[in-house]
């Protein structure tokens, strides 16, 4: 299992969080190619895909 507290937060245009989703008892299933190369000093951003499943989804909506 992945440590608790992994989730997604949705913010409005002012940066205020109004929806929080936490995934409990989450398991990683796959990770695309992720190259960790330290031979270059050039900063380069790369994306990767990750798949996972979770047993419980907790959604908190704050409309105040």
C-alpha positions as CSV (number, residue, x, y, z in Angstrom):
1,X,0.0,0.0,0.0
2,X,1.0,3.6,-0.6
3,X,1.1,5.9,2.5
4,X,-2.3,7.5,3.5
5,X,-3.0,11.0,2.5
6,X,-2.5,10.8,-1.3
7,X,-5.2,12.8,-3.0
8,X,-6.4,15.5,-5.4
9,X,-7.4,19.0,-4.5
10,X,-9.6,21.3,-6.7
11,X,-9.0,25.0,-6.4
12,X,-11.1,28.0,-7.6
13,X,-9.7,30.9,-9.6
14,X,-8.4,32.5,-6.4
15,X,-6.5,29.4,-5.3
16,X,-8.9,28.4,-2.5
17,X,-9.4,24.7,-2.2
18,X,-13.1,23.7,-2.3
19,X,-13.0,20.0,-3.1
20,X,-10.5,17.5,-1.6
21,X,-10.4,13.8,-2.7
22,X,-8.4,11.3,-0.7
23,X,-7.6,7.8,-1.8
24,X,-7.2,5.2,1.0
25,X,-5.4,1.9,0.7
26,X,-4.0,2.7,-2.7
27,X,-1.9,0.3,-4.8
28,X,0.4,1.2,-7.7
29,X,-0.2,-1.0,-10.7
30,X,2.1,0.4,-13.3
31,X,4.6,3.1,-14.2
32,X,5.7,4.1,-17.7
33,X,9.3,4.7,-18.6
34,X,10.9,7.0,-16.1
35,X,14.6,7.8,-16.9
36,X,16.6,8.9,-13.9
37,X,19.9,10.0,-15.5
38,X,22.4,12.0,-13.5
39,X,25.1,12.3,-16.2
40,X,23.8,15.6,-17.5
41,X,23.5,19.0,-15.7
42,X,20.8,20.3,-18.1
43,X,17.4,20.7,-16.6
44,X,14.8,18.8,-18.6
45,X,11.2,18.1,-17.6
46,X,9.7,14.8,-18.7
47,X,6.3,13.4,-18.0
48,X,5.4,9.8,-17.2
49,X,2.2,7.8,-16.7
50,X,1.3,6.0,-13.5
51,X,-1.7,3.7,-12.9
52,X,-3.1,2.8,-9.5
53,X,-6.2,1.5,-7.8
54,X,-7.8,2.4,-4.5
55,X,-10.2,0.8,-2.1
56,X,-11.9,3.9,-0.6
57,X,-12.4,7.4,-1.9
58,X,-13.2,10.2,0.5
59,X,-14.6,13.4,-1.0
60,X,-14.9,16.6,1.1
61,X,-16.7,19.6,-0.4
62,X,-16.3,23.0,1.3
63,X,-18.6,25.6,-0.2
64,X,-18.1,28.2,2.6
